Amino acid sequence: MKRHAIRSCLGMIIAALSLAVPPLSAQTTAKRTPEQIQASYDAHKGEFDYLLGDWEFTATSQQYGKFHGLWSAVRLDRGQILDEYRVVGDEGETYHVTTTLRNWNGALDRWELVGANGGAGLLDFGTGHWDGKEMRIEQRFGVAAGTPSTLRIRYYNIAPDTFSWTADRSTDGGKTWVTNFQQIEAKRIGRSRMLPALTTVKGKAGAAPKP
């Protein structure tokens, strides 16, 4: 059931993704060849490998206080990263879930992220890059709810079974920031894994699938 839920969620995210992010033709960038885009992807595709698998975490927020939860990430068939961040209670009840699709943009040399909360569309867009031994992300949250904020996120102290996460927060478009607004310590509880292709091609190459 869990895999079926992940696949259903993935289908909805990918189907709507083109509506959430401006098309490449609308972005200001020098045109790259397919070979250059592929080379860029090959050079950066492993930068989120540390996140793959299952994690439990403890967190401290200046807004919500202390809480804990579970975090799972899988690699999709074509290299994208799909993850689910879930805040839970002491009895296993769910308080909050964010599903995020992370994909490398070889034309712009950056990671791009779209966060999806239930009923909140695909407006929480962000970008990221690897910096030394850290992953750095800037992403907007709460856009659909009319309470937008920007988080400036760092993943650091990255090791095979642990990582740390901290975020500064701005509610005025980056004019002012609350430092260390939220912090997370994560510990691995499940191995890295990959989600197979959602469809299976059978028969001769180029042959139309049977109904």
C-alpha positions as CSV (number, residue, x, y, z in Angstrom):
1,M,0.0,0.0,0.0
2,K,2.8,2.4,0.8
3,R,4.4,1.9,-2.6
4,H,1.0,2.4,-4.3
5,A,0.5,5.6,-2.4
6,I,3.9,6.9,-3.4
7,R,3.3,6.1,-7.0
8,S,-0.1,7.8,-7.0
9,C,1.4,10.9,-5.3
10,L,4.3,10.9,-7.8
11,G,1.9,10.8,-10.8
12,M,0.0,13.8,-9.5
13,I,3.2,15.8,-8.9
14,I,4.7,15.1,-12.3
15,A,1.4,15.8,-14.1
16,A,1.2,19.2,-12.5
17,L,4.8,20.1,-12.4
18,S,4.8,22.0,-15.7
19,L,2.2,24.3,-14.3
20,A,4.2,25.1,-11.2
21,V,7.6,26.0,-12.8
22,P,8.1,28.4,-15.8
23,P,9.0,26.6,-19.0
24,L,12.7,26.6,-19.8
25,S,12.0,28.9,-22.8
26,A,10.8,31.5,-20.4
27,Q,13.9,31.4,-18.2
28,T,16.9,33.5,-19.0
29,T,19.8,31.2,-19.8
30,A,22.2,30.5,-22.6
31,K,21.0,27.5,-24.6
32,R,22.8,24.3,-24.0
33,T,23.1,21.2,-26.1
34,P,21.5,17.9,-24.9
35,E,25.1,16.6,-24.5
36,Q,25.9,19.5,-22.2
37,I,22.8,19.1,-20.2
38,Q,23.5,15.4,-19.8
39,A,27.1,16.1,-18.7
40,S,25.8,18.5,-16.1
41,Y,23.4,15.9,-14.8
42,D,26.1,13.2,-14.6
43,A,28.3,15.5,-12.6
44,H,25.7,16.3,-10.0
45,K,23.2,13.4,-9.9
46,G,24.6,11.9,-6.7
47,E,24.5,15.0,-4.6
48,F,21.3,14.0,-2.8
49,D,22.4,10.3,-2.3
50,Y,22.9,11.0,1.4
51,L,19.1,11.6,1.8
52,L,18.0,8.3,0.3
53,G,16.5,5.8,2.7
54,D,14.4,6.1,5.9
55,W,15.1,8.5,8.8
56,E,13.8,9.5,12.2
57,F,14.4,13.0,13.3
58,T,14.1,15.3,16.3
59,A,13.6,19.1,15.7
60,T,13.4,22.4,17.4
61,S,11.5,25.3,16.0
62,Q,11.2,28.9,17.2
63,Q,7.5,28.7,16.1
64,Y,6.5,25.2,17.1
65,G,8.9,24.2,19.8
66,K,10.2,20.6,20.0
67,F,8.8,17.8,17.8
68,H,9.8,14.7,16.0
69,G,9.0,12.6,12.9
70,L,10.0,10.4,10.0
71,W,11.6,11.2,6.7
72,S,11.9,8.9,3.7
73,A,13.5,9.5,0.3
74,V,13.7,7.3,-2.9
75,R,15.4,7.7,-6.2
76,L,13.0,7.4,-9.2
77,D,13.8,5.5,-12.4
78,R,15.2,8.6,-14.2
79,G,17.2,10.0,-11.3
80,Q,14.7,12.4,-9.6
81,I,14.5,12.3,-5.8
82,L,11.0,11.9,-4.2
83,D,10.8,12.3,-0.4
84,E,8.2,12.5,2.3
85,Y,8.7,14.5,5.5
86,R,6.2,13.6,8.2
87,V,5.8,15.1,11.7
88,V,4.2,12.6,14.1
89,G,3.0,12.4,17.7
90,D,4.0,10.1,20.5
91,E,1.2,7.6,19.5
92,G,2.1,7.7,15.8
93,E,-0.5,10.2,14.8
94,T,0.4,12.5,11.9
95,Y,0.4,16.2,12.4
96,H,2.0,17.4,9.1
97,V,3.3,15.9,5.8
98,T,5.3,17.5,3.0
99,T,6.1,15.6,-0.2
100,T,9.0,17.0,-2.3
101,L,10.2,16.3,-5.8
102,R,13.9,17.2,-6.3
103,N,15.3,17.3,-9.9
104,W,18.6,18.5,-11.3
105,N,18.3,21.2,-14.0
106,G,21.2,20.7,-16.4
107,A,20.4,23.8,-18.3
108,L,20.8,26.1,-15.3
109,D,23.2,24.0,-13.2
110,R,21.0,23.8,-10.1
111,W,18.7,21.5,-8.2
112,E,15.1,22.5,-8.3
113,L,12.5,21.5,-5.7
114,V,8.7,21.5,-5.6
115,G,7.0,20.9,-2.2
116,A,3.5,19.6,-2.0
117,N,1.2,19.7,1.0
118,G,-2.3,18.3,0.7
119,G,-4.6,20.8,-0.9
120,A,-1.9,23.4,-1.3
121,G,-0.9,23.0,-5.0
122,L,2.6,23.1,-6.3
123,L,3.7,26.6,-5.4
124,D,6.4,25.9,-2.9
125,F,9.3,26.1,-5.3
126,G,13.0,26.2,-4.4
127,T,16.6,25.8,-5.7
128,G,19.7,24.2,-4.3
129,H,23.4,23.5,-4.8
130,W,26.2,21.6,-3.2
131,D,28.7,23.8,-1.4
132,G,31.8,22.1,-0.1
133,K,30.4,19.5,2.3
134,E,27.0,21.0,2.6
135,M,23.7,21.1,0.5
136,R,22.2,24.6,0.5
137,I,18.6,25.3,-0.5
138,E,16.4,28.4,-0.7
139,Q,12.7,27.6,-0.9
140,R,9.4,29.3,-0.4
141,F,6.7,27.7,1.8
142,G,3.0,28.6,2.6
143,V,2.4,30.3,-0.8
144,A,-1.1,28.8,-1.4
145,A,-2.2,29.5,2.2
146,G,-1.3,33.2,1.7
147,T,1.4,33.1,4.4
148,P,4.5,32.9,2.3
149,S,7.9,32.6,3.9
150,T,11.4,31.7,2.6
151,L,13.7,29.2,4.2
152,R,17.5,29.3,3.7
153,I,18.4,25.7,4.5
154,R,21.7,23.9,5.2
155,Y,22.2,20.2,5.3
156,Y,25.5,19.6,7.1
157,N,27.5,17.1,9.3
158,I,26.4,14.6,6.6
159,A,27.5,11.1,7.4
160,P,26.2,7.6,6.2
161,D,23.7,7.3,9.1
162,T,23.2,10.9,10.3
163,F,22.8,14.5,9.1
164,S,22.0,17.9,10.6
165,W,19.6,20.4,9.1
166,T,19.1,24.1,9.9
167,A,17.1,26.9,8.4
168,D,17.0,30.7,8.6
169,R,13.5,32.2,7.9
170,S,12.3,35.3,6.2
171,T,8.7,36.5,6.0
172,D,9.4,39.8,4.1
173,G,11.0,38.5,0.9
174,G,14.5,38.2,2.2
175,K,14.8,41.7,3.7
176,T,15.3,40.3,7.2
177,W,16.0,36.8,8.5
178,V,15.4,34.9,11.7
179,T,18.6,32.8,12.1
180,N,18.4,29.2,13.3
181,F,14.6,29.4,13.0
182,Q,14.4,25.5,12.9
183,Q,17.0,22.8,13.4
184,I,16.8,19.0,12.7
185,E,18.9,16.1,13.7
186,A,18.3,12.9,11.6
187,K,19.3,9.3,12.3
188,R,19.0,6.5,9.7
189,I,16.5,3.7,10.3
190,G,16.3,2.3,6.8
191,R,18.6,1.6,3.8
192,S,18.9,3.6,0.6
193,R,16.5,2.4,-2.1
194,M,15.1,3.1,-5.6
195,L,11.5,3.2,-6.8
196,P,11.2,1.2,-10.1
197,A,9.6,2.6,-13.2
198,L,5.9,3.1,-12.9
199,T,5.3,1.5,-16.3
200,T,6.9,-1.6,-17.8
201,V,7.8,-1.8,-21.6
202,K,7.2,-5.2,-23.1
203,G,7.6,-6.6,-26.5
204,K,9.7,-5.3,-29.4
205,A,11.2,-1.8,-29.3
206,G,8.8,0.7,-30.8
207,A,5.8,-1.7,-30.7
208,A,2.6,-0.2,-29.4
209,P,1.5,-1.7,-26.0
210,K,-1.5,-4.0,-26.0
211,P,-4.6,-2.7,-24.3
